[in-house]
Amino acid sequence: MRIMTRRLSAILTGMLGLVGTSAVAEDAPMLRITWPPKGAAIPLAGDPEGAIGVVVESNFRLMSAGSCGDDPRCGHVHMKIDPDGDSCNIPGRTYNSMNSDTGGTLIVARFGHCPEPAGDHVIGVLLADDRHQPVLVDGKPVTALVPVTTRR
């Protein structure tokens, strides 16, 4: 009985995945930040990284890098704080964070890498494919921005 239940569950999951993929395949790639909201005042974590969670939504499957197989509508998210510059990047990296190790909709913003962790900032996210290349629509990368104010 338990094996049959697992098989049925796997079949249903596969069927639902196919339905979702075919419906989504017609839509242009999309990425948006669902948390924090625009203009939010956010207390930073007490750790040296001043970390907060950023939640995104996309019509792409957000998976760990290298696990998308041949699914062209699969990738992950790269994030920068204050994306007009590089001052908040992890030293030696071109980003502040990404979810390429875990996939999913949660990315950790590390404000402790900023010269001034507390203050006005912009969180920027970019949709990347399985090979870390930006996903493009009409030649432009799929991105989302949200201004926030952080405080200690």
Solvent accessible surface area in square Angstrom, and as a share of the most:
residue,aa,sasa,rsa
1,M,187,0.84
2,R,176,0.64
3,I,105,0.53
4,M,121,0.54
5,T,77,0.45
6,R,148,0.54
7,R,161,0.59
8,L,96,0.48
9,S,59,0.38
10,A,67,0.52
11,I,99,0.50
12,L,101,0.50
13,T,91,0.53
14,G,40,0.38
15,M,108,0.48
16,L,127,0.63
17,G,39,0.38
18,L,132,0.65
19,V,98,0.56
20,G,34,0.32
21,T,63,0.37
22,S,70,0.45
23,A,64,0.50
24,V,41,0.24
25,A,54,0.41
26,E,155,0.69
27,D,76,0.39
28,A,63,0.49
29,P,29,0.19
30,M,69,0.31
31,L,11,0.05
32,R,125,0.46
33,I,23,0.12
34,T,52,0.30
35,W,111,0.39
36,P,0,0.00
37,P,74,0.46
38,K,164,0.69
39,G,55,0.53
40,A,19,0.15
41,A,65,0.50
42,I,5,0.03
43,P,81,0.51
44,L,16,0.08
45,A,41,0.31
46,G,84,0.81
47,D,58,0.30
48,P,125,0.79
49,E,68,0.30
50,G,0,0.00
51,A,22,0.17
52,I,17,0.08
53,G,28,0.27
54,V,0,0.00
55,V,54,0.31
56,V,2,0.01
57,E,70,0.31
58,S,23,0.15
59,N,29,0.15
60,F,17,0.07
61,R,109,0.40
62,L,19,0.10
63,M,66,0.30
64,S,32,0.21
65,A,37,0.28
66,G,63,0.61
67,S,53,0.34
68,C,6,0.04
69,G,70,0.68
70,D,142,0.74
71,D,32,0.16
72,P,113,0.71
73,R,34,0.12
74,C,2,0.01
75,G,0,0.00
76,H,0,0.00
77,V,0,0.00
78,H,34,0.15
79,M,0,0.00
80,K,47,0.20
81,I,0,0.00
82,D,41,0.21
83,P,43,0.27
84,D,154,0.80
85,G,35,0.34
86,D,97,0.50
87,S,68,0.44
88,C,1,0.00
89,N,14,0.07
90,I,43,0.22
91,P,107,0.67
92,G,87,0.84
93,R,136,0.50
94,T,112,0.65
95,Y,36,0.14
96,N,0,0.00
97,S,3,0.02
98,M,44,0.20
99,N,4,0.02
100,S,10,0.07
101,D,131,0.68
102,T,111,0.64
103,G,6,0.06
104,G,32,0.31
105,T,69,0.40
106,L,100,0.50
107,I,2,0.01
108,V,53,0.31
109,A,0,0.00
110,R,60,0.22
111,F,0,0.00
112,G,28,0.27
113,H,53,0.24
114,C,7,0.04
115,P,99,0.62
116,E,126,0.57
117,P,29,0.18
118,A,44,0.34
119,G,26,0.25
120,D,118,0.61
121,H,15,0.07
122,V,50,0.29
123,I,0,0.00
124,G,6,0.05
125,V,3,0.02
126,L,41,0.20
127,L,0,0.00
128,A,0,0.00
129,D,27,0.14
130,D,30,0.16
131,R,172,0.63
132,H,77,0.34
133,Q,97,0.43
134,P,61,0.38
135,V,17,0.10
136,L,102,0.51
137,V,48,0.27
138,D,140,0.72
139,G,62,0.60
140,K,142,0.60
141,P,63,0.39
142,V,15,0.09
143,T,69,0.40
144,A,16,0.13
145,L,115,0.57
146,V,8,0.05
147,P,57,0.36
148,V,4,0.02
149,T,53,0.31
150,T,3,0.02
151,R,122,0.44
152,R,154,0.56
